[in-house]
């Protein structure tokens, strides 16, 4: 069997490594793009296309481990042209929580700001420093004034990460809620992709459906 490739957002690297090990998924390669691309989502489609084209002929099947991620459908256009599937949903919050739970959370409180394990670990860099709040604390009210709560969608039950997420909520002046989601649809989709890749001929990319 030719190895299968997952082209992933760097924010999923640790989680993908963990679930691949936990499920014993053999002959699966993960190549990550920089997580900071989420600050420039217009650059994601071209970066993903370049990875796909560089991988052609070296892997039996390819999965793109991105949701739409703020590309406004441009990523889907690239993947349609390349004949490649991606993770379901609009963003990682949705595929971690699952569509029904995420819809319920959003309906109960539209003014929700979400964190994952990755975003909790890198909160100071990606939120506080990148948004300029470290230098200008008054910007926090401008960026987050319309939010009411911070929801931490936890992939692992980790007391230290939960405490960090709670401090992040306090820093932004938001109510705090934690939901343990595990890997959600990320695990389901990757396991199914691996199963189908093992069944497919080594030279067949095909169109894999989630």
ABEGO torsion letter per residue (X at the ends): XBBBBBBBBAAAAAAAAAAAAAAGBBGBBBBBBBAAAAABAAAAAAAAAAAAAAABGABABBBBBBBAGGAGGAAAAAAAAAGBBBBBEABAAAAAAEAAAAAAAAAABABBBBBBAAAAAAAAAAAAAAAGAAABAAAAAAAAAABABBBBBBABBBAAAAAAAAAAAAAAGBBBBBBBAEAEAAAAAAAAAAAAAAABBAABAEBBBX
